[in-house]
Amino acid sequence: MAASHKIQIWSQHVLLGEHTWRVLRTSYRENYQWQSVDCVLTNVNSVCAVGGASLSRNFNDLRVVVVHQEKQTLLEAKSFGAAEAYKFFLQTLLTPVAQGQERLIKLIVPLAKGYIVRSDIIPIRLHDCLLVEQIISFAKPLQRYESETTPILFLDKDDISLPAIFTAAAACILVRPVPQADLEDVSSELDEELNNRLSFPWIIPEIARQRTLVLVEANSSHPGDGLGLYTAAAALGISLVVLDNAGHWIGSPDNAHICEAFIPTRLTIPPERDMTDHILASLRAYGKPVDGIVTFADNFWPHVAEAAKVVGLPTASPESFRTATNKYLTSIFAGHQAYHASSLAQAISVAQEHDLPYPLIVKPCGGWSSEGVHRVDSRSALEDAVSAIIASRHGPEFVIEPYCDGPEVDVNLVLQDGELLFFEVCDDLPKSADVNGPSFGSLTNFHELGSVYPSNLPEAEIQLLRETFLAMLLSLGLRSGVMHLEGRIENSAVEYTT
């Protein structure tokens, strides 16, 4: 449509605003799953300010008409497809702007046939884009795009219907106003961002279906912690059945929308021996089919695997998880020199019997976040380190092993059926307890101070990490999942210096 098309928005007999609109440009690249369509809205009449609350109250009272050659056409909400699309359009029209000001909106139209990987994938990928003022996804979880669409690029601009673009779009971007900038240049720059950020198959041909997962431990002690896990599950079409202690805030009736069901379940840290029985009892209480059991609490994994095995759900072996989540068992499995103890007397006996040279590392077998990890340089320091372990949080068992002063790394991997899909290495800066770490007076621990990505280690050492950690995971029988591992490189070719 040409720029002579006007859009008027009315509240009963009051004209709230008047705009013109036109298609600025379309963008399409061969072999891409999508194209973008740019529309320009130009304010030709001052807008009566309508706040968000007023808009939601009067939503059904507003009328939007297109005026062309003295003919008026009513734009109905249903003609925009998703309710979010029509609301976004109204909010853009009602936002007060100077007369003559132009606003650029870019719509992302899928061209491929299949299912969207997650309904909020486009807003996620454009989260920190400086050119974006607002972005709204119109997609629903597990939404299927039924057929391959003819690129709008090949249509005459006068044949393009504004509601039709919104109906076809998966998301819409309101572009941030750029003073004294050419809209074509801004649109082209944003297209480059889109080409980089959406250059992967976010529409998949495989059949997607709703899944129900049991989550052992809610992974959020308070609503203020954020609900990213639950938001992601909803966007992926996953219903969560949450198992946690009675009285958890997620179990409140006010929060029933967050998950499919909440089942009070006794969970303790460290885990009690009968935790598997508690999980199985909660599964029986739920009484409906589920597709899997997961947890994000490392210490719970052996019990979760045992429960999954009993009810015939997919899992690695409980022994694999028991080894992977116990620092002593992990060290022994990797072939390292390590010793196990559960009291100060045992620790002293181990050190004397094996004539262990200092410095040593003492850490809880079931610890996390570097809590209770100490470098030990003397007999008295050994006694202090063992006394500092909080057994009520991490259990009484701890491991004693030689201190390694090589560079520390975080290694993240994604495995599926034994295939390595993703691998990265991040460099950890020295900790305050390291021999070359920063000095904070008496504060000496291994809490992380900063990480650098990508790693600057020599390529041979990165390859060593890849091969070693992958072989360990596969040997353990951990063939699928998102894995986070930490380690140090002994006798590295590089070191940190000031």
NORKA-V804735 format. One record per backbone hydrogen bond with DSSP energy under -1.0 kcal/mol. NH is the residue of the N-H (numbers start at 1). CO is the residue of the C=O. E is the energy in kcal/mol with one decimal. If there is no record, write none. Layout:
nh->NH co->CO e->E
nh->NH co->CO e->E
This chain:
nh->5 co->2 e->-1.7
nh->6 co->67 e->-2.4
nh->7 co->19 e->-3.7
nh->8 co->65 e->-2.7
nh->9 co->17 e->-2.2
nh->10 co->63 e->-3.2
nh->11 co->14 e->-2.6
nh->12 co->61 e->-1.0
nh->14 co->11 e->-2.3
nh->16 co->9 e->-2.5
nh->17 co->9 e->-1.2
nh->19 co->7 e->-2.8
nh->20 co->42 e->-2.1
nh->21 co->5 e->-1.5
nh->22 co->40 e->-1.4
nh->24 co->38 e->-2.2
nh->27 co->36 e->-2.5
nh->32 co->29 e->-1.8
nh->35 co->109 e->-2.0
nh->36 co->27 e->-2.0
nh->37 co->107 e->-2.1
nh->38 co->25 e->-2.9
nh->39 co->105 e->-2.9
nh->40 co->22 e->-2.8
nh->41 co->103 e->-2.8
nh->42 co->20 e->-2.6
nh->43 co->101 e->-2.2
nh->44 co->18 e->-2.5
nh->45 co->18 e->-1.1
nh->48 co->16 e->-2.1
nh->55 co->51 e->-2.4
nh->56 co->52 e->-2.1
nh->57 co->53 e->-1.9
nh->58 co->54 e->-2.5
nh->61 co->58 e->-1.5
nh->63 co->10 e->-2.6
nh->65 co->8 e->-2.4
nh->66 co->73 e->-2.9
nh->67 co->6 e->-2.8
nh->68 co->71 e->-2.6
nh->71 co->68 e->-1.5
nh->73 co->66 e->-2.4
nh->75 co->64 e->-3.6
nh->79 co->76 e->-1.1
nh->80 co->77 e->-1.8
nh->81 co->78 e->-1.3
nh->82 co->80 e->-1.1
nh->86 co->82 e->-1.4
nh->87 co->83 e->-2.3
nh->88 co->84 e->-2.4
nh->89 co->85 e->-2.1
nh->90 co->86 e->-2.4
nh->91 co->87 e->-2.8
nh->92 co->88 e->-2.2
nh->93 co->89 e->-2.1
nh->94 co->90 e->-2.2
nh->100 co->43 e->-3.4
nh->101 co->98 e->-2.3
nh->103 co->41 e->-2.9
nh->105 co->39 e->-2.8
nh->106 co->173 e->-2.6
nh->107 co->37 e->-2.8
nh->108 co->171 e->-2.5
nh->109 co->35 e->-3.0
nh->111 co->33 e->-3.9
nh->112 co->33 e->-1.3
nh->114 co->145 e->-1.7
nh->115 co->204 e->-2.9
nh->116 co->143 e->-2.2
nh->117 co->202 e->-2.3
nh->119 co->235 e->-2.0
nh->121 co->118 e->-1.8
nh->124 co->120 e->-2.0
nh->125 co->121 e->-2.2
nh->126 co->122 e->-1.5
nh->127 co->124 e->-1.4
nh->129 co->126 e->-1.6
nh->132 co->129 e->-1.5
nh->133 co->174 e->-2.6
nh->134 co->174 e->-1.6
nh->136 co->172 e->-2.3
nh->138 co->170 e->-2.8
nh->139 co->170 e->-1.1
nh->143 co->140 e->-2.0
nh->145 co->114 e->-3.5
nh->154 co->151 e->-1.9
nh->155 co->152 e->-2.1
nh->159 co->156 e->-2.3
nh->160 co->157 e->-1.2
nh->165 co->161 e->-2.0
nh->166 co->162 e->-1.8
nh->167 co->163 e->-2.6
nh->168 co->164 e->-2.0
nh->169 co->165 e->-1.5
nh->170 co->108 e->-3.3
nh->172 co->136 e->-2.4
nh->173 co->106 e->-3.0
nh->174 co->134 e->-3.2
nh->175 co->104 e->-2.6
nh->176 co->131 e->-2.9
nh->181 co->178 e->-1.5
nh->186 co->182 e->-2.2
nh->187 co->183 e->-2.9
nh->188 co->184 e->-2.3
nh->189 co->185 e->-2.3
nh->190 co->186 e->-2.4
nh->191 co->187 e->-2.1
nh->192 co->188 e->-1.6
nh->193 co->189 e->-1.6
nh->194 co->190 e->-2.6
nh->195 co->191 e->-2.7
nh->196 co->192 e->-1.8
nh->197 co->193 e->-2.8
nh->198 co->194 e->-2.5
nh->200 co->198 e->-1.2
nh->202 co->200 e->-1.6
nh->204 co->115 e->-3.0
nh->211 co->237 e->-1.8
nh->213 co->239 e->-2.7
nh->214 co->292 e->-2.6
nh->215 co->241 e->-2.8
nh->216 co->294 e->-2.8
nh->217 co->243 e->-3.2
nh->225 co->222 e->-2.4
nh->226 co->223 e->-1.5
nh->231 co->227 e->-2.7
nh->232 co->228 e->-2.6
nh->233 co->229 e->-2.1
nh->234 co->230 e->-2.1
nh->235 co->231 e->-2.2
nh->236 co->232 e->-1.5
nh->237 co->234 e->-1.3
nh->238 co->233 e->-3.1
nh->239 co->211 e->-3.2
nh->241 co->213 e->-2.7
nh->242 co->261 e->-2.8
nh->243 co->215 e->-2.9
nh->244 co->263 e->-1.0
nh->248 co->245 e->-1.5
nh->251 co->248 e->-1.7
nh->252 co->249 e->-1.6
nh->255 co->252 e->-2.0
nh->256 co->253 e->-1.4
nh->258 co->255 e->-1.8
nh->260 co->240 e->-2.1
nh->261 co->240 e->-1.3
nh->263 co->242 e->-2.9
nh->265 co->244 e->-3.0
nh->275 co->272 e->-1.7
nh->278 co->274 e->-1.6
nh->279 co->275 e->-2.3
nh->280 co->276 e->-2.4
nh->281 co->277 e->-2.2
nh->282 co->278 e->-1.9
nh->283 co->279 e->-2.0
nh->284 co->280 e->-2.1
nh->285 co->281 e->-1.9
nh->286 co->282 e->-2.0
nh->287 co->283 e->-2.1
nh->291 co->212 e->-3.3
nh->294 co->214 e->-3.1
nh->300 co->297 e->-1.9
nh->301 co->298 e->-1.4
nh->304 co->300 e->-2.4
nh->305 co->301 e->-2.8
nh->306 co->302 e->-1.9
nh->307 co->303 e->-2.4
nh->308 co->304 e->-2.5
nh->309 co->305 e->-2.3
nh->310 co->306 e->-1.9
nh->311 co->307 e->-1.8
nh->313 co->308 e->-2.8
nh->321 co->317 e->-1.7
nh->322 co->318 e->-2.4
nh->323 co->319 e->-2.2
nh->324 co->320 e->-2.4
nh->325 co->321 e->-1.7
nh->326 co->323 e->-1.2
nh->327 co->365 e->-2.6
nh->330 co->326 e->-2.7
nh->331 co->327 e->-1.9
nh->332 co->328 e->-2.3
nh->333 co->329 e->-2.5
nh->334 co->330 e->-2.1
nh->335 co->332 e->-1.4
nh->336 co->331 e->-2.8
nh->339 co->400 e->-2.3
nh->341 co->398 e->-2.2
nh->347 co->343 e->-2.1
nh->348 co->344 e->-2.5
nh->349 co->345 e->-2.2
nh->350 co->346 e->-2.7
nh->351 co->347 e->-2.3
nh->352 co->348 e->-2.2
nh->353 co->349 e->-3.0
nh->354 co->350 e->-2.1
nh->356 co->351 e->-1.8
nh->360 co->376 e->-2.5
nh->361 co->401 e->-3.1
nh->362 co->374 e->-2.3
nh->363 co->399 e->-1.8
nh->365 co->397 e->-2.2
nh->367 co->364 e->-1.1
nh->371 co->368 e->-2.2
nh->373 co->370 e->-1.4
nh->374 co->362 e->-2.5
nh->376 co->360 e->-3.2
nh->382 co->378 e->-1.9
nh->383 co->379 e->-1.9
nh->384 co->380 e->-2.1
nh->385 co->381 e->-2.5
nh->386 co->382 e->-2.3
nh->387 co->383 e->-2.0
nh->388 co->384 e->-1.4
nh->391 co->389 e->-1.1
nh->393 co->390 e->-1.4
nh->394 co->390 e->-2.3
nh->395 co->391 e->-2.4
nh->398 co->341 e->-3.1
nh->399 co->363 e->-2.9
nh->400 co->339 e->-2.8
nh->401 co->361 e->-2.0
nh->403 co->359 e->-1.6
nh->409 co->487 e->-2.9
nh->410 co->426 e->-2.3
nh->411 co->485 e->-3.4
nh->412 co->424 e->-1.9
nh->413 co->483 e->-2.5
nh->414 co->422 e->-1.9
nh->415 co->481 e->-2.7
nh->416 co->419 e->-2.0
nh->418 co->479 e->-3.1
nh->419 co->416 e->-2.1
nh->421 co->414 e->-2.9
nh->422 co->414 e->-1.2
nh->424 co->412 e->-1.8
nh->426 co->410 e->-2.7
nh->427 co->452 e->-2.7
nh->428 co->408 e->-2.6
nh->429 co->450 e->-2.6
nh->433 co->445 e->-1.9
nh->434 co->431 e->-1.4
nh->437 co->434 e->-1.5
nh->443 co->440 e->-1.7
nh->452 co->427 e->-2.9
nh->455 co->425 e->-1.3
nh->462 co->458 e->-1.9
nh->463 co->459 e->-2.5
nh->464 co->460 e->-1.7
nh->465 co->461 e->-2.1
nh->466 co->462 e->-2.4
nh->467 co->463 e->-2.6
nh->468 co->464 e->-2.7
nh->469 co->465 e->-2.5
nh->470 co->466 e->-2.1
nh->471 co->467 e->-2.1
nh->472 co->468 e->-2.1
nh->473 co->469 e->-2.4
nh->474 co->470 e->-2.4
nh->475 co->471 e->-2.3
nh->476 co->472 e->-1.9
nh->478 co->473 e->-2.5
nh->479 co->477 e->-1.0
nh->481 co->415 e->-2.9
nh->483 co->413 e->-3.2
nh->485 co->411 e->-3.2
nh->487 co->409 e->-1.8
nh->489 co->407 e->-2.0
